Amino acid sequence: MTQMLPKGAVSVHADGLELDVPRLAPLIGLSPEGWREQMAQGRLLARAEQGQGEDEGRWRITLRHERTRVEIVLHPDGRAIARRLTGLSRAVTAPFPPDAN
């Protein structure tokens, strides 16, 4: 069985999440250095959202780079319970709007 998320890639803390770039970067086809470069250029977008209502305690992490989007849903204990990889019809280069949900 393939792991949905590399062990130690995301740590859940009381005040948020901690992402381990060397473990996450390969999910979107980048090296850790490439991740940092693409993030600095606004070509890699990363977003974490805290669940509400029936999803209370869960987190969703969305990574978008060029034509790839990876969504990971985390259980409150930090286990990945879902992962979706999507090829987008066009490259994404604009950051998320600050109030987007």
C-alpha positions, 0 to 999 in steps of 0.5 A: 500500500502506498503512503498517502503522506510521507511520515513526518511531512506535516506536524499538527500543533495547537497553534497550526501546522508545520510543513516539512518541505523536503518530505512534501516537495516531491508530491508536486514534483519539486526538490526542496530548493525548487519548492523555495524558489517557486514559492518566492516567485509566487508559482507555488501556492500552499494553503492550510484550512482548519475544518469547521462544523462536522469537519472540526479538528481536521485540516486541509492542505492544498498545494498548487504548482503549474498544472498540479494540485494536491489536496491532503485532508488530515485527521486531528491527530495528524494522520492523512485520511485523504489525498487527491492529485489533480491535473489542472487545465491551465497553469496556476500562477496567481496567489489565493485571494486573502479571503478565499475559502 
